[in-house]
Amino acid sequence: MDNRKQFIEYALKINALKYYQEFLETLKKKQNKEIEKTVVYKALTLLLEDNQNAFAKCIPQGQVFYRARKIKFSDNFPMPEDGFELINNKLGGFDSYNSKEPPIGIGGEGRNNVAGQSYLYLSEDEFTACIEVNPIRGEAISVAKFCLKKPIQIIDFQNNQSVSSLKEFAEMHNISAAKLITLVMQEYCTPAYKADSYLVTQYISDYIRKKRYDGIKFLSSKNSRFNLTIFNCDESIIQWESSSVFYCSAVLPELYDLNEGKRITPTAKILTQDDCDEIKNRIVKHVNNPFKN
């Protein structure tokens, strides 16, 4: 009986992978009408329109987040416009205007936005904000502190939640709803290796915005902390409070040998064989083809 149950669960996951692959291929072809016919699109619609959607969360007024920007020097000398301001012997980073999201039409491709869109990317702490901008040794970073001025409604893809609202839908299509949504969530915390690696998250994030949510919360691809993207970043919603300057004195990656199963650096996390296999599969997937399951 147990073997039969395991086989059924495996078959449901395989079907979810198949439908997810179909969704990815349709996205790549930019066939808008066909996208809306996919199982993934329909599942997301049911999930987002459900009043009891477990992924919908409220972030309360007063919560603080951080955004980092690298500081560039003009002619090798720090100028105020570079982000440096010395007040009472303390360095201040970029001001409010230079700390917030780029003006519309200026920003490049992002995990949740196409080029030119103006969204505010934030992190839950200063360290995560810094590593998100990939600093190298010797670089200075301006880290801005932002505070929510009113509660916001977001979709939280940081942790797994209940997908009970998709039970009947999953049974109709013989899929694992949990597997389907997990595949979506993984797109948000997987490092991008190719130009089109953000295609899925850009599309889904825009769809979430159209469903009148204020933003999306997801795991950082750099560590186990979370990031937040806010779609409407008017100062009545979130406001800059201050900026500090951080200096990257060293970049010491934590390395683990996936083949030999050992730590190269003493601080690296000890991984199980399952962890190693998952990482290897993820690397192969995104190096060879970001749309391959």
N, C-alpha and C positions, 0 to 999 in steps of 0.2 A: 504493500500500500504506500509506504514511504517512497519507494522508488518511482511509483506511478505519479505521486504528487510532485516529486522533484522534476520528473520529465515534463509534466504539464507546465510547471513554473518556468522551466527552461524554454519550452516552446513559446510561451507567452512573451518572454523576453526577446527571443529571436524575432517574433512578429513585430515587436516594438522597434527593434533595430531596423527591420525592413522598412517600416513606415517612416522612420526617421530619415533613413537614407533617401527615400522618395522625396521627402520634404527638402532635404539638402540639394538634391539634384534639380528640383523645380526652382529653388531659390537661385541657383547658379545660372539657370536659363532666363531668370527674371520674367517668368510667366505668371503675371499677377493673378489672373483668373484661375489658373491651375493651382497656385499656392493655396487659395482659399478652399480648394476641394480636398486638400491633403488631410490625413488623419491628425497630424500634429497641429495644424491650424485650428481644426475643429475642437480638438482637446483643449487647446489654450483658450479658445473662445468660451467654452463651457466653464473652465476654471476661473477665468477673469470676471465672468458675468454672474458667478455664484455669490449670493449674499453672505454665505458662510465660508468663502474662500480662505483656506488656512494660510495661504501665502500673503494675504493682504494684512499689512501691519500699520500701526500708527506710531510715528516717532514724535514724542512730546516736545512741546515748546521748551526752549532753554538748553536742549542737547547741543553739545559742541563737537565740531568736526574740523579737519585740517586739510589744507591744500599746499603742495610744495611746487616751487618753480626754481630752476637753476638760475644762478646769478651770473651774468656775463660782464666782463670788465671792458670799459672803453679805453683803448690804448694802454692796457695793463694797469690802469689806475682806477680805483673805485670811485664812481660818481653817484650822486643821489638817484639818478634815473636807472642806475644799475641795481638798485635795491638796498644800498647802504645809507644809513642815516644814524649818526652818532649823537645820542641824547643822554646826558648824565653818565657818560662813559659806557653806555650800552648800545649795541648795534640793533637797529630796527631794520626789518626787511621791507619788501615792497608795500606800498600804500594800498588802500582799498581798491582803487581802479586797476592797478597792476597785479593784484592778487586774485581777482575774480576771474570768471570765465572769459575766454577771448570773445571779441565782438563777432557778430554774425558775419559769415563769409570769410573769416580769417583762419579759424582753427582747422587742423588737419583731421584725418580719419581717427576715430576713437572706438573703443570697445562698444560704446552705446550710441555713437553718432556718426553720421556720414560727414565728409568734409564740408565745412561751412556752418554746420549747426552749432548752436551756442548753449551747451549744457555745462553744469558745474560738477566737476569730479572732486570728490572728497574722500578722506580716509578717517578711520575711527581714532587714530593716534598719530603722533608726529613721526614716529619711526616708519610706519607703513607709508605715510605720505611721501617721505624721503626716498624710500627704496622704489616707489612707483615711478620716479623720474630717472632711475638708473644712474645714480651718481658715480663718478670715478674719483680716485684719490686726488685730493687737492682742490676739489670743486666746493664752492659755497652754495648754499641752498637757502632760499627764503621760504619759511613755513608760516602760512597764515592761519589764524584761528577764526572760525566762523561759528555763529550761534543762530539756532533756529528761533525765529520770532513768532512763529505760530506752528501748531501741529501739522504734520504732513502725512498723507496716506501713500504708502509705497508697497511695491511687491518685493518680498524678501526671498531671494534665491540663495541665501547664505546656508541655510540648513534644510534638510528634508522635512516636509510637512505632510499632513494627511491629504490623500487624493480621493477621499470617499465620494466626492461629488462626481468623480469620473467612473464610478463603479459600473453603472449600466452601460456607459459608453465603451468601457474596456471590455466588458463581456460581449457586446455587440460585435466588436472588431477583433476579439480573441487576442488581446494584448495585455501586457503588464503596464498599467498606467504609471506606476511608481518608476519603472524603468524608463518610460518615455519622458517623464518630467526630469528625471535625474540626468538624462542625456542633454536636455536643455540647460540645466543648472551647470553642468560641467563646461559648457561653452564659455561661461562667464569667468571661470577661474583657471582656464587653460592658457598658457603662454602662447602668444601669436607668433607664428613662424613665417607666414606668407601674407601677401597684401590682402587676400580675400578671407583671411582667418576671422575677421570681425563681421562677416556678412550675416551670419545667423543672429548674433547678439544685436546688431544694428536693427535688423528687421523686427525682432521680438520686442526690443526696447521701444521702438516707435509704435508698435501695436499696443504695448502697455500704456504709453502716453495717450494714445487715442481713446483708451478706455477710462481716461480721466484720473489716472494715478499720477502722483507728484514726482515719483522717482523709482529707482530700483536699487536694492541692496544686494551685494554679492561678495563672495570671498575674493581676496586679493590673489593674484597669480604668483605673488612674491613670498607670502607667508600665510599664516593661518588666521589673520585678522580680516576685517571686512572693509569694503569700499562702498560708497554711496554716490549715485549720480542723480542730481536733481534737475528736472526738466525746466521748471520755471524758477529762476534764481533771482527774482526781483527782491530788492532790499526789504520789502514788507514781509518776505517769507524767510530769508536767511541773510544775515548781515556780517560783514567783516568786523572783527574786533581789534586785532593786533597782528603783528608779524615779528618773527624772530629769525635770526640768522644761524644756520648750522653749517659746520665744516666737516667734509668727509675726509677723515685722516687716513683711512685704509679701507680696502674692500677685501674682505676675507670670506670667500664662499665656503659653505659647508658641503663637503664632497663625500659621496658614498659610491663605492664600486658595486654596480648592479650585478656584475658577473661573478665577482669573487665573494660578494656578500660581506663587505667589511668597510669600516669607516676610514677615510683618508685623512680627514681632519677630526680631532678629538671631540669637537662639539657637535658633530653631525648626528642627527637622529638615527637610532638603530632601526633598520627596516626589516619587516618580515618578508618571506619569500613572495607572499601575495602582493605586498607593497611594491617589491621590485618588478614583478611581472606586470602589474598595472602601469607603472611608470614606463617600462620598456614599450608596452603596447601603445601608450599615449605618444611616446617619442616617435615610434614608427609611423603612427597615424598622421601626425602633423608634419613630419619631415617629408614623407612620401606623398601624402595627399590628405589635406585637412578635412576632406569630406568622406574619407574612408572609415568604416566602422570595423 
